[in-house]
Amino acid sequence: MTGFGKIFIVIGIVFIIIGLLWSFIGKLPGDISFKKGPVTFYFPIVTSIVASIILSLIFYLLGKIR
């Protein structure tokens, strides 16, 4: 298997893990949600920050391995 194929496998595994984690941390306290009549606005600011920290750690560790 080439190095390019391994990268795709690792990226796929990372996306699967993120998808599983996202279902558990979907709506954290601090996420902004407004509902006015039939319109709902949802902005997951805290969830985005948590996802950013997790991805930063993953990519940092992958950089150290290479």
PQR file of N, CA, C, O and H, with PARSE charges and radii, in Angstrom:
ATOM      1  N   MET A   1       0.841  -1.168   0.000 -0.4000 1.5000
ATOM      2  CA  MET A   1       0.000   0.000   0.000 -0.0000 2.0000
ATOM      3  C   MET A   1       0.896   1.244   0.000  0.5500 1.7000
ATOM      4  O   MET A   1       1.902   1.307   0.707 -0.5500 1.4000
ATOM      5  N   THR A   2       0.515   2.196  -0.784 -0.4000 1.5000
ATOM      6  CA  THR A   2       1.312   3.414  -0.867 -0.0000 2.0000
ATOM      7  C   THR A   2       1.055   4.319   0.330  0.5500 1.7000
ATOM      8  O   THR A   2       0.098   4.122   1.078 -0.5500 1.4000
ATOM      9  H   THR A   2      -0.302   2.145  -1.358  0.4000 1.0000
ATOM     10  N   GLY A   3       1.904   5.294   0.497 -0.4000 1.5000
ATOM     11  CA  GLY A   3       1.735   6.263   1.575 -0.0000 2.0000
ATOM     12  C   GLY A   3       0.448   7.061   1.430  0.5500 1.7000
ATOM     13  O   GLY A   3      -0.172   7.456   2.417 -0.5500 1.4000
ATOM     14  H   GLY A   3       2.682   5.454  -0.111  0.4000 1.0000
ATOM     15  N   PHE A   4       0.052   7.294   0.159 -0.4000 1.5000
ATOM     16  CA  PHE A   4      -1.171   8.043  -0.117 -0.0000 2.0000
ATOM     17  C   PHE A   4      -2.394   7.270   0.351  0.5500 1.7000
ATOM     18  O   PHE A   4      -3.337   7.857   0.883 -0.5500 1.4000
ATOM     19  H   PHE A   4       0.555   6.973  -0.643  0.4000 1.0000
ATOM     20  N   GLY A   5      -2.383   5.958   0.157 -0.4000 1.5000
ATOM     21  CA  GLY A   5      -3.495   5.110   0.602 -0.0000 2.0000
ATOM     22  C   GLY A   5      -3.613   5.089   2.108  0.5500 1.7000
ATOM     23  O   GLY A   5      -4.720   5.098   2.645 -0.5500 1.4000
ATOM     24  H   GLY A   5      -1.618   5.481  -0.275  0.4000 1.0000
ATOM     25  N   LYS A   6      -2.481   5.062   2.798 -0.4000 1.5000
ATOM     26  CA  LYS A   6      -2.496   5.066   4.265 -0.0000 2.0000
ATOM     27  C   LYS A   6      -3.075   6.367   4.798  0.5500 1.7000
ATOM     28  O   LYS A   6      -3.793   6.375   5.798 -0.5500 1.4000
ATOM     29  H   LYS A   6      -1.581   5.054   2.361  0.4000 1.0000
ATOM     30  N   ILE A   7      -2.759   7.460   4.127 -0.4000 1.5000
ATOM     31  CA  ILE A   7      -3.292   8.753   4.546 -0.0000 2.0000
ATOM     32  C   ILE A   7      -4.814   8.754   4.443  0.5500 1.7000
ATOM     33  O   ILE A   7      -5.496   9.236   5.347 -0.5500 1.4000
ATOM     34  H   ILE A   7      -2.175   7.454   3.315  0.4000 1.0000
ATOM     35  N   PHE A   8      -5.354   8.211   3.337 -0.4000 1.5000
ATOM     36  CA  PHE A   8      -6.800   8.148   3.179 -0.0000 2.0000
ATOM     37  C   PHE A   8      -7.449   7.261   4.235  0.5500 1.7000
ATOM     38  O   PHE A   8      -8.535   7.579   4.718 -0.5500 1.4000
ATOM     39  H   PHE A   8      -4.800   7.819   2.603  0.4000 1.0000
ATOM     40  N   ILE A   9      -6.817   6.178   4.595 -0.4000 1.5000
ATOM     41  CA  ILE A   9      -7.355   5.302   5.632 -0.0000 2.0000
ATOM     42  C   ILE A   9      -7.380   6.028   6.971  0.5500 1.7000
ATOM     43  O   ILE A   9      -8.372   5.957   7.695 -0.5500 1.4000
ATOM     44  H   ILE A   9      -5.935   5.920   4.203  0.4000 1.0000
ATOM     45  N   VAL A  10      -6.301   6.723   7.305 -0.4000 1.5000
ATOM     46  CA  VAL A  10      -6.250   7.467   8.571 -0.0000 2.0000
ATOM     47  C   VAL A  10      -7.300   8.570   8.584  0.5500 1.7000
ATOM     48  O   VAL A  10      -7.977   8.766   9.593 -0.5500 1.4000
ATOM     49  H   VAL A  10      -5.495   6.780   6.716  0.4000 1.0000
ATOM     50  N   ILE A  11      -7.442   9.291   7.476 -0.4000 1.5000
ATOM     51  CA  ILE A  11      -8.454  10.353   7.409 -0.0000 2.0000
ATOM     52  C   ILE A  11      -9.853   9.762   7.567  0.5500 1.7000
ATOM     53  O   ILE A  11     -10.694  10.347   8.250 -0.5500 1.4000
ATOM     54  H   ILE A  11      -6.892   9.131   6.656  0.4000 1.0000
ATOM     55  N   GLY A  12     -10.109   8.625   6.953 -0.4000 1.5000
ATOM     56  CA  GLY A  12     -11.404   7.969   7.090 -0.0000 2.0000
ATOM     57  C   GLY A  12     -11.690   7.566   8.524  0.5500 1.7000
ATOM     58  O   GLY A  12     -12.800   7.762   9.018 -0.5500 1.4000
ATOM     59  H   GLY A  12      -9.426   8.151   6.398  0.4000 1.0000
ATOM     60  N   ILE A  13     -10.698   7.005   9.191 -0.4000 1.5000
ATOM     61  CA  ILE A  13     -10.869   6.608  10.585 -0.0000 2.0000
ATOM     62  C   ILE A  13     -11.119   7.831  11.462  0.5500 1.7000
ATOM     63  O   ILE A  13     -11.953   7.791  12.366 -0.5500 1.4000
ATOM     64  H   ILE A  13      -9.796   6.846   8.790  0.4000 1.0000
ATOM     65  N   VAL A  14     -10.401   8.908  11.195 -0.4000 1.5000
ATOM     66  CA  VAL A  14     -10.601  10.147  11.961 -0.0000 2.0000
ATOM     67  C   VAL A  14     -12.027  10.662  11.769  0.5500 1.7000
ATOM     68  O   VAL A  14     -12.663  11.081  12.736 -0.5500 1.4000
ATOM     69  H   VAL A  14      -9.723   8.940  10.461  0.4000 1.0000
ATOM     70  N   PHE A  15     -12.536  10.636  10.541 -0.4000 1.5000
ATOM     71  CA  PHE A  15     -13.901  11.097  10.292 -0.0000 2.0000
ATOM     72  C   PHE A  15     -14.932  10.209  10.979  0.5500 1.7000
ATOM     73  O   PHE A  15     -15.947  10.711  11.462 -0.5500 1.4000
ATOM     74  H   PHE A  15     -12.019  10.296   9.755  0.4000 1.0000
ATOM     75  N   ILE A  16     -14.694   8.911  11.031 -0.4000 1.5000
ATOM     76  CA  ILE A  16     -15.609   8.012  11.732 -0.0000 2.0000
ATOM     77  C   ILE A  16     -15.621   8.332  13.220  0.5500 1.7000
ATOM     78  O   ILE A  16     -16.686   8.388  13.836 -0.5500 1.4000
ATOM     79  H   ILE A  16     -13.870   8.503  10.638  0.4000 1.0000
ATOM     80  N   ILE A  17     -14.448   8.541  13.799 -0.4000 1.5000
ATOM     81  CA  ILE A  17     -14.360   8.874  15.224 -0.0000 2.0000
ATOM     82  C   ILE A  17     -15.053  10.204  15.501  0.5500 1.7000
ATOM     83  O   ILE A  17     -15.779  10.337  16.486 -0.5500 1.4000
ATOM     84  H   ILE A  17     -13.583   8.495  13.300  0.4000 1.0000
ATOM     85  N   ILE A  18     -14.830  11.181  14.639 -0.4000 1.5000
ATOM     86  CA  ILE A  18     -15.478  12.486  14.822 -0.0000 2.0000
ATOM     87  C   ILE A  18     -16.997  12.342  14.724  0.5500 1.7000
ATOM     88  O   ILE A  18     -17.731  12.954  15.499 -0.5500 1.4000
ATOM     89  H   ILE A  18     -14.240  11.073  13.838  0.4000 1.0000
ATOM     90  N   GLY A  19     -17.459  11.550  13.793 -0.4000 1.5000
ATOM     91  CA  GLY A  19     -18.903  11.331  13.660 -0.0000 2.0000
ATOM     92  C   GLY A  19     -19.506  10.692  14.890  0.5500 1.7000
ATOM     93  O   GLY A  19     -20.596  11.071  15.321 -0.5500 1.4000
ATOM     94  H   GLY A  19     -16.863  11.052  13.163  0.4000 1.0000
ATOM     95  N   LEU A  20     -18.805   9.721  15.462 -0.4000 1.5000
ATOM     96  CA  LEU A  20     -19.302   9.084  16.686 -0.0000 2.0000
ATOM     97  C   LEU A  20     -19.282  10.054  17.862  0.5500 1.7000
ATOM     98  O   LEU A  20     -20.229  10.102  18.647 -0.5500 1.4000
ATOM     99  H   LEU A  20     -17.920   9.413  15.113  0.4000 1.0000
ATOM    100  N   LEU A  21     -18.211  10.824  17.984 -0.4000 1.5000
ATOM    101  CA  LEU A  21     -18.132  11.806  19.063 -0.0000 2.0000
ATOM    102  C   LEU A  21     -19.183  12.898  18.901  0.5500 1.7000
ATOM    103  O   LEU A  21     -19.747  13.372  19.887 -0.5500 1.4000
ATOM    104  H   LEU A  21     -17.441  10.785  17.346  0.4000 1.0000
ATOM    105  N   TRP A  22     -19.445  13.294  17.666 -0.4000 1.5000
ATOM    106  CA  TRP A  22     -20.394  14.373  17.397 -0.0000 2.0000
ATOM    107  C   TRP A  22     -21.792  13.983  17.872  0.5500 1.7000
ATOM    108  O   TRP A  22     -22.544  14.836  18.343 -0.5500 1.4000
ATOM    109  H   TRP A  22     -18.987  12.908  16.865  0.4000 1.0000
ATOM    110  N   SER A  23     -22.151  12.694  17.752 -0.4000 1.5000
ATOM    111  CA  SER A  23     -23.471  12.264  18.194 -0.0000 2.0000
ATOM    112  C   SER A  23     -23.592  12.346  19.711  0.5500 1.7000
ATOM    113  O   SER A  23     -24.694  12.509  20.234 -0.5500 1.4000
ATOM    114  H   SER A  23     -21.540  12.001  17.369  0.4000 1.0000
ATOM    115  N   PHE A  24     -22.461  12.233  20.432 -0.4000 1.5000
ATOM    116  CA  PHE A  24     -22.503  12.326  21.884 -0.0000 2.0000
ATOM    117  C   PHE A  24     -22.444  13.771  22.373  0.5500 1.7000
ATOM    118  O   PHE A  24     -23.072  14.107  23.377 -0.5500 1.4000
ATOM    119  H   PHE A  24     -21.565  12.100  20.008  0.4000 1.0000
ATOM    120  N   ILE A  25     -21.696  14.630  21.675 -0.4000 1.5000
ATOM    121  CA  ILE A  25     -21.523  16.007  22.139 -0.0000 2.0000
ATOM    122  C   ILE A  25     -22.338  16.998  21.332  0.5500 1.7000
ATOM    123  O   ILE A  25     -22.064  18.197  21.379 -0.5500 1.4000
ATOM    124  H   ILE A  25     -21.187  14.357  20.859  0.4000 1.0000
ATOM    125  N   GLY A  26     -23.327  16.532  20.597 -0.4000 1.5000
ATOM    126  CA  GLY A  26     -24.099  17.346  19.664 -0.0000 2.0000
ATOM    127  C   GLY A  26     -24.455  18.734  20.120  0.5500 1.7000
ATOM    128  O   GLY A  26     -24.088  19.706  19.460 -0.5500 1.4000
ATOM    129  H   GLY A  26     -23.550  15.558  20.559  0.4000 1.0000
ATOM    130  N   LYS A  27     -25.165  18.864  21.237 -0.4000 1.5000
ATOM    131  CA  LYS A  27     -25.575  20.188  21.711 -0.0000 2.0000
ATOM    132  C   LYS A  27     -25.044  20.379  23.123  0.5500 1.7000
ATOM    133  O   LYS A  27     -25.623  19.885  24.091 -0.5500 1.4000
ATOM    134  H   LYS A  27     -25.463  18.074  21.774  0.4000 1.0000
ATOM    135  N   LEU A  28     -23.952  21.091  23.224 -0.4000 1.5000
ATOM    136  CA  LEU A  28     -23.329  21.360  24.519 -0.0000 2.0000
ATOM    137  C   LEU A  28     -23.896  22.635  25.128  0.5500 1.7000
ATOM    138  O   LEU A  28     -24.412  23.494  24.413 -0.5500 1.4000
ATOM    139  H   LEU A  28     -23.482  21.492  22.438  0.4000 1.0000
ATOM    140  N   PRO A  29     -23.800  22.758  26.454 -0.5600 1.5000
ATOM    141  CA  PRO A  29     -24.186  24.032  27.073  0.2800 2.0000
ATOM    142  C   PRO A  29     -23.295  25.152  26.523  0.5500 1.7000
ATOM    143  O   PRO A  29     -22.080  24.991  26.414 -0.5500 1.4000
ATOM    144  N   GLY A  30     -23.894  26.253  26.188 -0.4000 1.5000
ATOM    145  CA  GLY A  30     -23.138  27.362  25.624 -0.0000 2.0000
ATOM    146  C   GLY A  30     -23.377  27.526  24.131  0.5500 1.7000
ATOM    147  O   GLY A  30     -23.031  28.559  23.557 -0.5500 1.4000
ATOM    148  H   GLY A  30     -24.881  26.384  26.276  0.4000 1.0000
ATOM    149  N   ASP A  31     -23.968  26.517  23.497 -0.4000 1.5000
ATOM    150  CA  ASP A  31     -24.343  26.651  22.093 -0.0000 2.0000
ATOM    151  C   ASP A  31     -25.531  27.608  21.995  0.5500 1.7000
ATOM    152  O   ASP A  31     -26.417  27.595  22.849 -0.5500 1.4000
ATOM    153  H   ASP A  31     -24.250  25.678  23.963  0.4000 1.0000
ATOM    154  N   ILE A  32     -25.543  28.422  20.967 -0.4000 1.5000
ATOM    155  CA  ILE A  32     -26.563  29.459  20.819 -0.0000 2.0000
ATOM    156  C   ILE A  32     -27.732  28.900  20.024  0.5500 1.7000
ATOM    157  O   ILE A  32     -27.548  28.322  18.953 -0.5500 1.4000
ATOM    158  H   ILE A  32     -24.823  28.432  20.274  0.4000 1.0000
ATOM    159  N   SER A  33     -28.943  29.078  20.560 -0.4000 1.5000
ATOM    160  CA  SER A  33     -30.139  28.588  19.892 -0.0000 2.0000
ATOM    161  C   SER A  33     -31.273  29.594  20.092  0.5500 1.7000
ATOM    162  O   SER A  33     -31.604  29.959  21.220 -0.5500 1.4000
ATOM    163  H   SER A  33     -29.093  29.548  21.430  0.4000 1.0000
ATOM    164  N   PHE A  34     -31.860  30.034  18.977 -0.4000 1.5000
ATOM    165  CA  PHE A  34     -33.003  30.944  19.018 -0.0000 2.0000
ATOM    166  C   PHE A  34     -34.164  30.294  18.292  0.5500 1.7000
ATOM    167  O   PHE A  34     -33.982  29.677  17.242 -0.5500 1.4000
ATOM    168  H   PHE A  34     -31.591  29.738  18.061  0.4000 1.0000
ATOM    169  N   LYS A  35     -35.360  30.431  18.851 -0.4000 1.5000
ATOM    170  CA  LYS A  35     -36.548  29.938  18.173 -0.0000 2.0000
ATOM    171  C   LYS A  35     -37.588  31.042  18.200  0.5500 1.7000
ATOM    172  O   LYS A  35     -38.003  31.509  19.261 -0.5500 1.4000
ATOM    173  H   LYS A  35     -35.508  30.932  19.704  0.4000 1.0000
ATOM    174  N   LYS A  36     -37.994  31.443  17.020 -0.4000 1.5000
ATOM    175  CA  LYS A  36     -38.991  32.503  16.904 -0.0000 2.0000
ATOM    176  C   LYS A  36     -40.016  32.049  15.874  0.5500 1.7000
ATOM    177  O   LYS A  36     -39.769  32.110  14.670 -0.5500 1.4000
ATOM    178  H   LYS A  36     -37.657  31.064  16.158  0.4000 1.0000
ATOM    179  N   GLY A  37     -41.151  31.600  16.351 -0.4000 1.5000
ATOM    180  CA  GLY A  37     -42.187  31.099  15.454 -0.0000 2.0000
ATOM    181  C   GLY A  37     -41.717  29.829  14.763  0.5500 1.7000
ATOM    182  O   GLY A  37     -41.234  28.902  15.413 -0.5500 1.4000
ATOM    183  H   GLY A  37     -41.352  31.550  17.329  0.4000 1.0000
ATOM    184  N   PRO A  38     -41.860  29.789  13.448 -0.5600 1.5000
ATOM    185  CA  PRO A  38     -41.459  28.567  12.727  0.2800 2.0000
ATOM    186  C   PRO A  38     -39.960  28.504  12.403  0.5500 1.7000
ATOM    187  O   PRO A  38     -39.490  27.519  11.834 -0.5500 1.4000
ATOM    188  N   VAL A  39     -39.212  29.551  12.765 -0.4000 1.5000
ATOM    189  CA  VAL A  39     -37.797  29.623  12.406 -0.0000 2.0000
ATOM    190  C   VAL A  39     -36.939  29.299  13.630  0.5500 1.7000
ATOM    191  O   VAL A  39     -37.147  29.852  14.710 -0.5500 1.4000
ATOM    192  H   VAL A  39     -39.593  30.351  13.228  0.4000 1.0000
ATOM    193  N   THR A  40     -35.983  28.407  13.449 -0.4000 1.5000
ATOM    194  CA  THR A  40     -35.036  28.079  14.508 -0.0000 2.0000
ATOM    195  C   THR A  40     -33.633  28.331  13.996  0.5500 1.7000
ATOM    196  O   THR A  40     -33.271  27.882  12.908 -0.5500 1.4000
ATOM    197  H   THR A  40     -35.814  27.958  12.572  0.4000 1.0000
ATOM    198  N   PHE A  41     -32.837  29.054  14.785 -0.4000 1.5000
ATOM    199  CA  PHE A  41     -31.442  29.324  14.451 -0.0000 2.0000
ATOM    200  C   PHE A  41     -30.586  28.650  15.510  0.5500 1.7000
ATOM    201  O   PHE A  41     -30.774  28.866  16.707 -0.5500 1.4000
ATOM    202  H   PHE A  41     -33.131  29.418  15.669  0.4000 1.0000
ATOM    203  N   TYR A  42     -29.653  27.842  15.062 -0.4000 1.5000
ATOM    204  CA  TYR A  42     -28.781  27.120  15.985 -0.0000 2.0000
ATOM    205  C   TYR A  42     -27.341  27.331  15.563  0.5500 1.7000
ATOM    206  O   TYR A  42     -26.973  27.024  14.429 -0.5500 1.4000
ATOM    207  H   TYR A  42     -29.501  27.667  14.089  0.4000 1.0000
ATOM    208  N   PHE A  43     -26.513  27.858  16.476 -0.4000 1.5000
ATOM    209  CA  PHE A  43     -25.095  28.061  16.195 -0.0000 2.0000
ATOM    210  C   PHE A  43     -24.288  27.350  17.264  0.5500 1.7000
ATOM    211  O   PHE A  43     -24.248  27.803  18.407 -0.5500 1.4000
ATOM    212  H   PHE A  43     -26.812  28.108  17.397  0.4000 1.0000
ATOM    213  N   PRO A  44     -23.637  26.229  16.911 -0.5600 1.5000
ATOM    214  CA  PRO A  44     -22.930  25.406  17.895  0.2800 2.0000
ATOM    215  C   PRO A  44     -21.524  25.924  18.197  0.5500 1.7000
ATOM    216  O   PRO A  44     -20.539  25.293  17.813 -0.5500 1.4000
ATOM    217  N   ILE A  45     -21.421  27.061  18.878 -0.4000 1.5000
ATOM    218  CA  ILE A  45     -20.122  27.681  19.121 -0.0000 2.0000
ATOM    219  C   ILE A  45     -19.242  26.828  20.036  0.5500 1.7000
ATOM    220  O   ILE A  45     -18.065  26.628  19.736 -0.5500 1.4000
ATOM    221  H   ILE A  45     -22.222  27.573  19.190  0.4000 1.0000
ATOM    222  N   VAL A  46     -19.783  26.328  21.133 -0.4000 1.5000
ATOM    223  CA  VAL A  46     -18.985  25.528  22.065 -0.0000 2.0000
ATOM    224  C   VAL A  46     -18.610  24.190  21.432  0.5500 1.7000
ATOM    225  O   VAL A  46     -17.486  23.714  21.590 -0.5500 1.4000
ATOM    226  H   VAL A  46     -20.739  26.491  21.377  0.4000 1.0000
ATOM    227  N   THR A  47     -19.554  23.590  20.719 -0.4000 1.5000
ATOM    228  CA  THR A  47     -19.263  22.337  20.027 -0.0000 2.0000
ATOM    229  C   THR A  47     -18.174  22.532  18.988  0.5500 1.7000
ATOM    230  O   THR A  47     -17.326  21.657  18.808 -0.5500 1.4000
ATOM    231  H   THR A  47     -20.467  23.977  20.590  0.4000 1.0000
ATOM    232  N   SER A  48     -18.186  23.680  18.295 -0.4000 1.5000
ATOM    233  CA  SER A  48     -17.149  23.973  17.307 -0.0000 2.0000
ATOM    234  C   SER A  48     -15.783  24.138  17.967  0.5500 1.7000
ATOM    235  O   SER A  48     -14.774  23.686  17.426 -0.5500 1.4000
ATOM    236  H   SER A  48     -18.874  24.391  18.441  0.4000 1.0000
ATOM    237  N   ILE A  49     -15.745  24.776  19.123 -0.4000 1.5000
ATOM    238  CA  ILE A  49     -14.481  24.952  19.832 -0.0000 2.0000
ATOM    239  C   ILE A  49     -13.930  23.605  20.289  0.5500 1.7000
ATOM    240  O   ILE A  49     -12.735  23.343  20.153 -0.5500 1.4000
ATOM    241  H   ILE A  49     -16.565  25.143  19.563  0.4000 1.0000
ATOM    242  N   VAL A  50     -14.799  22.748  20.830 -0.4000 1.5000
ATOM    243  CA  VAL A  50     -14.370  21.415  21.271 -0.0000 2.0000
ATOM    244  C   VAL A  50     -13.854  20.606  20.083  0.5500 1.7000
ATOM    245  O   VAL A  50     -12.817  19.951  20.182 -0.5500 1.4000
ATOM    246  H   VAL A  50     -15.770  22.960  20.940  0.4000 1.0000
ATOM    247  N   ALA A  51     -14.576  20.650  18.955 -0.4000 1.5000
ATOM    248  CA  ALA A  51     -14.146  19.924  17.761 -0.0000 2.0000
ATOM    249  C   ALA A  51     -12.804  20.459  17.259  0.5500 1.7000
ATOM    250  O   ALA A  51     -11.959  19.683  16.812 -0.5500 1.4000
ATOM    251  H   ALA A  51     -15.419  21.183  18.875  0.4000 1.0000
ATOM    252  N   SER A  52     -12.605  21.766  17.327 -0.4000 1.5000
ATOM    253  CA  SER A  52     -11.347  22.359  16.889 -0.0000 2.0000
ATOM    254  C   SER A  52     -10.183  21.898  17.762  0.5500 1.7000
ATOM    255  O   SER A  52      -9.105  21.592  17.254 -0.5500 1.4000
ATOM    256  H   SER A  52     -13.291  22.396  17.689  0.4000 1.0000
ATOM    257  N   ILE A  53     -10.401  21.849  19.058 -0.4000 1.5000
ATOM    258  CA  ILE A  53      -9.346  21.392  19.968 -0.0000 2.0000
ATOM    259  C   ILE A  53      -9.001  19.931  19.708  0.5500 1.7000
ATOM    260  O   ILE A  53      -7.827  19.563  19.670 -0.5500 1.4000
ATOM    261  H   ILE A  53     -11.277  22.097  19.471  0.4000 1.0000
ATOM    262  N   ILE A  54     -10.023  19.101  19.530 -0.4000 1.5000
ATOM    263  CA  ILE A  54      -9.787  17.673  19.273 -0.0000 2.0000
ATOM    264  C   ILE A  54      -9.037  17.485  17.961  0.5500 1.7000
ATOM    265  O   ILE A  54      -8.076  16.717  17.906 -0.5500 1.4000
ATOM    266  H   ILE A  54     -10.977  19.400  19.560  0.4000 1.0000
ATOM    267  N   LEU A  55      -9.459  18.176  16.903 -0.4000 1.5000
ATOM    268  CA  LEU A  55      -8.778  18.052  15.616 -0.0000 2.0000
ATOM    269  C   LEU A  55      -7.348  18.567  15.681  0.5500 1.7000
ATOM    270  O   LEU A  55      -6.449  17.989  15.071 -0.5500 1.4000
ATOM    271  H   LEU A  55     -10.239  18.800  16.948  0.4000 1.0000
ATOM    272  N   SER A  56      -7.135  19.651  16.420 -0.4000 1.5000
ATOM    273  CA  SER A  56      -5.777  20.181  16.570 -0.0000 2.0000
ATOM    274  C   SER A  56      -4.872  19.169  17.251  0.5500 1.7000
ATOM    275  O   SER A  56      -3.726  18.985  16.842 -0.5500 1.4000
ATOM    276  H   SER A  56      -7.866  20.120  16.916  0.4000 1.0000
ATOM    277  N   LEU A  57      -5.378  18.511  18.285 -0.4000 1.5000
ATOM    278  CA  LEU A  57      -4.597  17.485  18.976 -0.0000 2.0000
ATOM    279  C   LEU A  57      -4.291  16.300  18.062  0.5500 1.7000
ATOM    280  O   LEU A  57      -3.174  15.782  18.060 -0.5500 1.4000
ATOM    281  H   LEU A  57      -6.309  18.660  18.618  0.4000 1.0000
ATOM    282  N   ILE A  58      -5.288  15.875  17.287 -0.4000 1.5000
ATOM    283  CA  ILE A  58      -5.089  14.746  16.376 -0.0000 2.0000
ATOM    284  C   ILE A  58      -4.015  15.083  15.338  0.5500 1.7000
ATOM    285  O   ILE A  58      -3.104  14.290  15.100 -0.5500 1.4000
ATOM    286  H   ILE A  58      -6.195  16.296  17.289  0.4000 1.0000
ATOM    287  N   PHE A  59      -4.127  16.251  14.728 -0.4000 1.5000
ATOM    288  CA  PHE A  59      -3.156  16.617  13.705 -0.0000 2.0000
ATOM    289  C   PHE A  59      -1.776  16.874  14.292  0.5500 1.7000
ATOM    290  O   PHE A  59      -0.770  16.616  13.631 -0.5500 1.4000
ATOM    291  H   PHE A  59      -4.867  16.896  14.921  0.4000 1.0000
ATOM    292  N   TYR A  60      -1.708  17.373  15.512 -0.4000 1.5000
ATOM    293  CA  TYR A  60      -0.427  17.558  16.188 -0.0000 2.0000
ATOM    294  C   TYR A  60       0.240  16.201  16.411  0.5500 1.7000
ATOM    295  O   TYR A  60       1.432  16.032  16.156 -0.5500 1.4000
ATOM    296  H   TYR A  60      -2.525  17.582  16.050  0.4000 1.0000
ATOM    297  N   LEU A  61      -0.547  15.241  16.890 -0.4000 1.5000
ATOM    298  CA  LEU A  61       0.006  13.898  17.141 -0.0000 2.0000
ATOM    299  C   LEU A  61       0.423  13.219  15.826  0.5500 1.7000
ATOM    300  O   LEU A  61       1.453  12.548  15.768 -0.5500 1.4000
ATOM    301  H   LEU A  61      -1.516  15.378  17.098  0.4000 1.0000
ATOM    302  N   LEU A  62      -0.384  13.400  14.777 -0.4000 1.5000
ATOM    303  CA  LEU A  62      -0.012  12.826  13.484 -0.0000 2.0000
ATOM    304  C   LEU A  62       1.277  13.464  12.950  0.5500 1.7000
ATOM    305  O   LEU A  62       2.090  12.789  12.319 -0.5500 1.4000
ATOM    306  H   LEU A  62      -1.221  13.945  14.824  0.4000 1.0000
ATOM    307  N   GLY A  63       1.457  14.748  13.202 -0.4000 1.5000
ATOM    308  CA  GLY A  63       2.679  15.427  12.799 -0.0000 2.0000
ATOM    309  C   GLY A  63       3.886  14.931  13.551  0.5500 1.7000
ATOM    310  O   GLY A  63       4.976  14.853  12.984 -0.5500 1.4000
ATOM    311  H   GLY A  63       0.797  15.296  13.715  0.4000 1.0000
ATOM    312  N   LYS A  64       3.721  14.593  14.812 -0.4000 1.5000
ATOM    313  CA  LYS A  64       4.826  14.060  15.615 -0.0000 2.0000
ATOM    314  C   LYS A  64       5.214  12.649  15.166  0.5500 1.7000
ATOM    315  O   LYS A  64       6.387  12.278  15.225 -0.5500 1.4000
ATOM    316  H   LYS A  64       2.836  14.656  15.273  0.4000 1.0000
ATOM    317  N   ILE A  65       4.229  11.861  14.717 -0.4000 1.5000
ATOM    318  CA  ILE A  65       4.497  10.492  14.249 -0.0000 2.0000
ATOM    319  C   ILE A  65       5.314  10.512  12.974  0.5500 1.7000
ATOM    320  O   ILE A  65       6.220   9.695  12.811 -0.5500 1.4000
ATOM    321  H   ILE A  65       3.277  12.162  14.669  0.4000 1.0000
ATOM    322  N   ARG A  66       5.019  11.419  12.074 -0.4000 1.5000
ATOM    323  CA  ARG A  66       5.728  11.490  10.792 -0.0000 2.0000
ATOM    324  C   ARG A  66       7.088  12.016  11.060  0.5500 1.7000
ATOM    325  O   ARG A  66       7.884  12.169  10.134 -0.5500 1.4000
ATOM    326  H   ARG A  66       4.283  12.083  12.206  0.4000 1.0000
TER
END
